Amino acid sequence: MRKTLSLLALVAGIAVAPAAQAEITIGFVTSLSGNGSSIGIPYGRGINAAYEYRKTINGETIRLIQLDDGSDPSAATRNARKLVEEEKVDLLIGTATAPSTIAMAAVASELKVPMIAVSPIGKLPDAPEQWVVSVPQPASLLVKIVADRMKRDGMKNIGYIGFSDAWGDLVYNGAKAAEATGEIKIQSNERYARTDTSVTAQILKVLATRPDAVLDGGSGTQGALPLLSLADRGFKGNTYGTVALVNPDFVNVGGKAADGIQVSAGPVIVAEQLPDEHFAKKIALDFRAVYQKVHNIPTTDGFSAYSFDAWLIFANAAERALKTAKPGTVEFRAALRDAILSTKELAGVHAVYNFKPGAVTGVDERSLVVVRLTGGAWKYAP
């Protein structure tokens, strides 16, 4: 009886004193299942490392709620609504695929909750106010850096194959933007679904244009399919891609066919190889240490690091927002949104972040290096 009364008293104490025990609530969505899980699982591991890295802001505790969207935009929409309407989250972070991230962003804008996207979303949702920013380097910048490397390597005629979804569109549009500057010539635009198990027909069409090199607009495990098919047909030209391919599953599945590919990626990928004065080196090594502590394995991808940077952006903004409002209120959501949009020169593991109203991304060319897959490991290729 005494134990029961004590428990009831404890519960009652919590119930009647929420204002004194205010906590910041974060809703995180990723793809732990479905065809986006090869990158969604690293996102989830990254947020766990980030939470371990910093669990309080100015004395306020943080409650982290994680949900799986199954790589389905409809589920991502439902998760976002649940987190906002039932859990009353102060901030949304997510998710693993571009289509699902776009779906979440629409909910965040509608319900007026700040959101930090960990996948590229291309453009802002149509809304009177901006509530969403995106952490990853935009596809246009990712491809520009790759195009610069192609030009340096003497590559001119480029074959393109990518996903038949928003991510594939983003990479292709970035390639066409680079083409407009006269750096490269895009000779094909072949697409495949994330669920496909073969891209033979598409690769035959790519090879029919006699490309000097091929740009892979896939990600994760499925991003290896074009390279496997190219190798089967004896293609000897260069291959290029983006940070979306920096994933252990891509390396394992691609094997020798993937060896030699050059991609634009955040500096965290080669943290220990960076010059000591590089902005990302110390924080990236700190991230690796806490990731190792939490998961007992090293981080070998770029996706977990995006979750970590999202957390750094949130924490930096929350420090300022807490000066004017309390968590769990409409006022705090607005203050947090305003603080995120005024972030200046915040060094993360992927980039130095500078946000402003009207812009979905806040990175520049400092956010990217070129890395080459050599013997199954990513090497800095300055």
RAMODA-V668595 format. One record per helix or strand of 2 or more residues. SS is the DSSP state (H for helix, E for strand). FROM is the first residue (numbers start at 1). TO is the last residue. Records with the same first field share a line. If there is no record, write none. Layout:
SS=FROM-TO + FROM-TO
//
This chain:
H=2-16 + 37-53 + 73-85 + 98-111 + 139-152 + 166-180 + 200-208 + 221-232 + 243-245 + 248-258 + 267-273 + 281-295 + 303-321 + 330-340 + 365-367
E=23-30 + 56-57 + 60-68 + 91-94 + 114-117 + 132-134 + 157-163 + 185-186 + 190-192 + 213-217 + 238-242 + 262-265 + 346-347 + 352-353 + 369-374 + 377-380
//
